[in-house]
Amino acid sequence: MAPKPKDMKDDFWKSKDIKISIGEIEEKDTKKMGEEVPMGPTPKPHVTDLRSWDMKLLDRYEPFYAPFCDMCCLCTFGKCDLTEKKGACGIDSAAQQARIVLLACNIGTAAHAGHARHLVDHLINDFGADYPIDLGMNIDIEAPLIRTLMGKKPEKLGDLREVISYVEEQMSHLLSACHTGQEGSSLDFESKALHSGMMDDLAREVGDIAQIVALNMPKGDENAPLVELGVGTIDAKKPVVLCIGHNVLPGAGIMDYLDETGQEEDLEVCGICCAAIDVTRYNDRAKVVGPLSKQLKFIRSGIADVIVVDEQCIRTDVLEEALNKNCAVIATTDKMCLGLPDMTREDTDKIVSKLVNKEIPGALILDSEKVGEVSVKVAKILAPEREKLKFLPELDEIQKMASDCTECGWCNRVCPNSKPMMEAVVAASKGDFSKFQELYEYDVCYSCGRCEQECERDLPLMDFVTKVGEHFVKDEKFSIRAGRGPVQDVEIRRVGAPLVLGDIPGVIAFVGCSNYPDGGKEVAEMAKEFLERNYIVVATGCGAMSIGEYKDEEGKTLYEQYSGDFDARGLVNMGSCVSNAHISGACIKIANIFAKKPLEGNFEEIADYILNRVGACGVAWGAYSQKAAAIATGVNRWGIPVVIGPHGSKYRRLYLGRADKKDNWKIKDLRTGKIMDGEPAPEHLIYAAETVEESMPMIAKLCIRPNDTAKGRQIKLNHYIDLYKRYFGVLPPDINLFVRNDKDIPITHKKEVKDLLEEVGWEPREIPQEPSLMGLDGD
Amino acid sequence: MVIKLSNDRVIPWQPTVIAGPKQALLVTPETAELMIRKSKRPLLVLGPLVKEEPLLSLAVGIAEKWDLPVVTTGDAYKAFREKDLDSVAYGAIEIVNLLKDPEWVGVNGEGQHDLVIFLGCIYYLASQGLSALKHYAPHLKTLTICKFFHSNADASFPNMKDEEWLKYLAKMAGQ
């Protein structure tokens, strides 16, 4: 695959900031991989090297365990019941929960590391190990995680191999700790999970940087193009190729083949999940169907003629589902072969022939260029044949089938969200499809298909939902800004001070999957609320898509209403799951560019800075995967709190602070050396909220930091109070904990806050100038 | 299908929350009342699924009849405040975290609670919270009076249809 020009340009020359950036850019270090640099204490930290930092976090944010299973079934001693008992190996329930969390983080990290390894090796093969890592003139700190953790600046693609090798080495140690008879302490398991999460962050940075530079994706471009989103944007009259998963390479191969053969107008290429986001970063003619919650419904709709799967978050029964719709499946990575014959070395036309003649159920093709050619050719042959097929029952047929329902209610019981599927079926039997419509809209039913498997009448309930949804498909035309990748250094310079001082109330990152408790609209509404409140809102993955699926009264999506600047009221789609690395990366850059903290080998000082001074909060409202566990745990180690939805409680472990324990919040003022009383800011590191209404004030609260200026604290408290009063009707009962002196009290709530302060016997306290956890006990 | 042949009333409402051999005791309103009577420092935790009528009034009735201190979770606080019921708002996860600490002083400062009655929290989240208390809070008992059987509680109402459940709650509220 040759490097090729694209529509999306960086456009930095016409940036309004160019003058400022040139004036302010310092010639920072130019350390290259292999060169000697002034090094901090922990370059390439091993599993235990950051343990003391972890213990500081875990002392303040004690792990909260909620076992999903009482037993351990990992070895042949078991099963062992760990309810108030130890297992045969000696492990107790808390350590077992922590062990499973570590295992989940390792799985997530391995998924990203495997993905990144594949990208790096493939792109080096295509472009050479010396291909430069150049993110443009506005991004000098191109890889803040690599610089901090490896202690080096990556100059070329080949340098990324060293990083991913380091991650793989650490992963071996971390995974080995999960073996029976290794670690026995829950806290040490947690320290390892934090290390695993940090490795995940590093692997994601490697993967995204590799694809951005080699595939010429947007390089921090705030004006990245708007791309089409939604089932309604897809012209089903054309042959349709659907990409599902996370790896851009097969999708890029398809777009390249279409361009090279001049067929770009003849086919529709669309995607579900992060593959969609990354293919549109590569070529903005591709379209985004939507988040993971669309997967089964879209396959059942029969719109796709060919389904190309790569890796992660793909339904493992995709082949069975596709065959039911006479749709061809091409598997493209070693992560998911689906039992298909390996056709990688076969002649292209022979593969096409075998697929269209149903001689093989699908094909495994481990060559993205060949995937491009085969998928296009197969789609063009299958599309006219499939046009005559009927994929879904008609409404009158649904009504008839629905009358067979026995009203046993088990569809509702097995639904992860206990949604009223039975009631929808009963209503449909009377010709009323409105309840199915409610399930369809905003993916309130995210089509896991459990209900269908449980139905004693074998009713094809997902077909019902999809058919009723067809009526609305024409209106499902939205937009999403193509993932722009990292934050520019000039943007960090612009927002660094107002963020650290609190004038911009915070950075809220909507990330993760679509296991929402009540549909994707809630995420869009949350994003809108914080945009209107002057926060910087960033998004990745399925969260970014859900935000795009919401239109205001004028029919505009949030991406059309708000700029892509990393600034107050900016809505920044950074990209896919791997682009999450740029969120922690932005926080690291604030410590480096704004506060001049050195990066190389200097993890703890940077994390301590972020925890105490950068008001950032992640929101993974629909987190479901092991990758999401690794991502959240990774950002937690950097000091960034995360709010997850109620399903997140099933991860078994949260990190919760205790606001009622004053001693837990002691901090050291690095300026004076004094140990002093602090405040619960941020109060939790990872927290599961029950409802959106509960989460909103919590998110605002988790942006409070000990070093806010009085003005900044007023702004943050104003948002916290305002949201709390909206949903709870009263002042937050803990507001006294966050008022340091009279100057912190928001003017609009002055009287009622003062009354509350008087009622609880509040007294002003000293404000630290450089709050830190470093230098406390144990240092 | 085999699972459906056994007693539906004591299979967890979401059947896959079954965590292990220890299962909740099935209770009637009478047994639930006995548990409350026996308790020295009970606590009622009310979630967002009971913030609408008629459940709202029934929950208020139960709190008032038994003079129970109340914690509201999610965004339930506002609805109960408008019914003049005093409560303390906590996240479901936050209150469970406090309950598992034997040293916590309780919502009214009189010491850790010895019985916690849950009503109206989201099922799977409540199940996780109950699991945390099952494993790490031997100092207290949990009772759920939702219309769903909660296997991770110490004692639970069975799965019920609305009509029967409302009668159960009315009985507990002395109505």
Contacts between the chains, C-beta under 8 A, distances in Angstrom:
chain1	res1	chain2	res2	distance
A	64	B	93	6.9
A	64	B	96	7.8
A	64	B	97	5.2
A	64	B	132	6.9
A	65	B	132	6.3
A	65	B	135	7.2
A	65	B	136	6.8
A	66	B	96	7.6
A	66	B	128	4.0
A	66	B	129	6.5
A	66	B	131	5.2
A	66	B	132	4.1
A	67	B	19	6.5
A	67	B	131	5.0
A	67	B	132	7.5
A	67	B	135	5.6
A	68	B	19	7.0
A	68	B	128	7.3
A	68	B	131	7.3
A	69	B	19	5.3
A	69	B	20	6.7
A	70	B	19	4.4
A	70	B	20	2.8
A	70	B	21	7.3
A	70	B	22	6.5
A	70	B	131	7.7
A	70	B	134	7.8
A	70	B	135	7.5
A	71	B	19	7.7
A	71	B	20	5.0
A	81	B	20	5.4
A	81	B	21	5.7
A	81	B	22	7.5
A	82	B	135	7.6
A	83	B	20	6.0
A	83	B	21	7.7
A	83	B	22	5.0
A	83	B	134	6.6
A	83	B	135	6.2
A	84	B	135	7.1
A	84	B	138	6.6
A	93	B	135	5.0
A	93	B	136	7.6
A	94	B	136	7.5
A	408	B	4	7.4
A	410	B	4	6.7
A	413	B	13	5.9
A	413	B	14	6.1
A	413	B	15	6.6
A	414	B	14	7.1
A	414	B	15	7.0
A	414	B	16	7.7
A	416	B	14	7.9
A	416	B	124	7.4
A	418	B	13	7.7
A	418	B	14	7.1
A	418	B	123	6.3
A	456	B	1	7.0
A	456	B	4	7.9
A	517	B	122	7.1
A	646	B	122	5.3
A	646	B	124	7.0
A	646	B	125	4.3
A	647	B	124	7.0
A	649	B	93	6.7
A	649	B	124	7.4
A	649	B	125	5.2
A	649	B	128	4.1
A	649	B	129	7.5
A	650	B	124	7.0
A	650	B	128	6.4
A	654	B	93	6.3
A	656	B	93	7.0
A	656	B	94	7.1
A	656	B	97	5.1
A	658	B	97	7.6
A	658	B	98	7.9
A	660	B	98	7.8
A	660	B	104	7.9
A	687	B	91	7.1
A	687	B	93	6.6
A	688	B	91	8.0
A	688	B	93	5.3
A	688	B	125	7.1
A	689	B	74	7.8
A	689	B	91	6.2
A	689	B	93	7.9
A	690	B	47	6.9
A	690	B	48	6.5
A	690	B	73	5.7
A	690	B	74	3.9
A	690	B	91	6.5
A	690	B	92	4.9
A	690	B	93	7.9
A	690	B	121	6.8
A	690	B	122	5.6
A	690	B	125	5.6
A	691	B	48	5.4
A	691	B	74	4.2
A	691	B	75	5.2
A	691	B	122	7.9
A	693	B	48	7.9
A	693	B	74	6.8
A	693	B	75	3.4
A	694	B	73	7.6
A	694	B	74	5.0
A	694	B	75	5.6
A	694	B	91	5.8
A	698	B	91	7.3
A	727	B	75	4.9
A	727	B	78	6.7
A	728	B	75	6.9
A	728	B	77	4.9
A	728	B	78	5.4
A	728	B	89	5.9
A	729	B	77	7.2
A	729	B	78	4.3
A	729	B	81	5.7
A	729	B	82	7.5
A	730	B	77	7.7
A	730	B	81	7.1
A	733	B	88	7.6
A	733	B	89	7.1
